[in-house]
Amino acid sequence: MSPWYEINIEPRDILFFRGGKPMGGSTLGEGGRLPMPSVFHQALLSALHERWPDAQTKHQHIRDDENKGSSFLYGDLQTVGVFPSLGSTTYFPMPADVQCLDDSETPTILQPGTLEGKSDLPSPLEMGLFKDPKGTSTKKTPNPWISEKGLQAYLTGEIPKEEDPELFDVEARPGIGIDPQTLATEEGKFYLAEVLRLRDGVTLKGFACGEAVEAYFSEARNSEFIFGGQRGVAFLEAVRDGVKLPTFGRPTSIRIKWVTLTPSIFTSGWLPSWVDAESGKIVGVETTKPERKPRESRKDWRARFEKKEIPGKLIAACIPKPVPYSGWKAQCGQEGPRPTRLCVPAGAVYYFETTNPAALTQFLNAKCKSDIAAEKGFGFGLCGSWTEYKGEIK
């Protein structure tokens, strides 16, 4: 496997990452936010195509492939991120089960607990989430970001109180509508769009690996590429030596929580396809992927995957509100917008019980488990441990 590169992105000016909602009327397009994982993936992929448009790699079409109309050039590219970074500290989205204990904004971690009587939780969930009974109700919300050190403590069951890092500002910029046919201004079409301005010293950090990534940064560690919806220019700095994806160790408890650090796209809404919708058991786990034979079709190669069930059961979940995700398809002669999907946002937490913690964490920890676009960094998560709530249920 190709080595992972840590890629630091420093934009020259503002960035624009349009969300999945229409831009117009009362909505500003949600452009002042960190990008979806696919934006970083596609930007890096475009940079590779621009430098080597006719490159020959080992990831090429084969005679029996069903998708002959698509491009497999640089098809081994994998990315994770991006995450904001200030100095030597990287920040991640705050897990959804972290809430304020009281009006003093002291953070606390919700705990799964057995429900008394019937509940309206969707199948297969069995436990609800509870807060320390000594805390009072509050509308205060925790910081949206947690540092590497704080996340590492959280995964062991502790949550330190940290100051809001204030990583970026959201600005509104006016714009005018352009007729795509005439490229002239559309009369009466004015709008406001949100844009992202990073604070001084803040950069964006992503991770990438692939056959061409190593060659791309072999000549120079610094380069420029187009990033964002307004084709803004950003500087790239790549670091390879000793680079690893964030892992923070692996828990050994039989109670494992899986915390997503990037949005996920699941075919069953909030529930991953590798969890049975009725029993909550983990099914269809891919354990080993044999090396692909020369000129072997993808279908035949996938048929040789060895699969087995990993002992584990989903019993609780803490899922924030979904976020819309869309995009633009520009290949196979089918140019046009992609269908809008509702993603499980970063920070979602899934609680499991297992008799084999090592196998479960091997499957989940520091892996992209999204049903769709996992190679683009969707569904990247880490494993931690959780304890059952034993307090009084009110």
Secondary structure, DSSP 8 states (H G I E B T S, - for coil): ----EEEEEEESS-B----SS--BTTB-TT-SS---HHHHHHHHHHHHHHH-TT---S----TT-S-TTS--TTTT-EEEEEEEEETTEEEEE--TTEEESSTT--EEE-EEEE-SS-----TT--EEEE--TTS--------SEEEHHHHHHHHTT----------EEEEEEEEEEE-TTT-SEEEEEEEEEEEEEE-TTEEEEEEEE-HHHHHHTTS-SEEEEEETTTTEEEEEEEE-TT----------SSEEEEEESS-B-BTBBTB-TTB-TTT-BB-SEEEE-----TT--HHHHHHT-EEE--S-EEEEEE----EEE--EE-STT--EE---EEEB-TT-EEEEE-S-HHHHHHHHTTEE--SS-GGGTTTEEEEEE-----S---
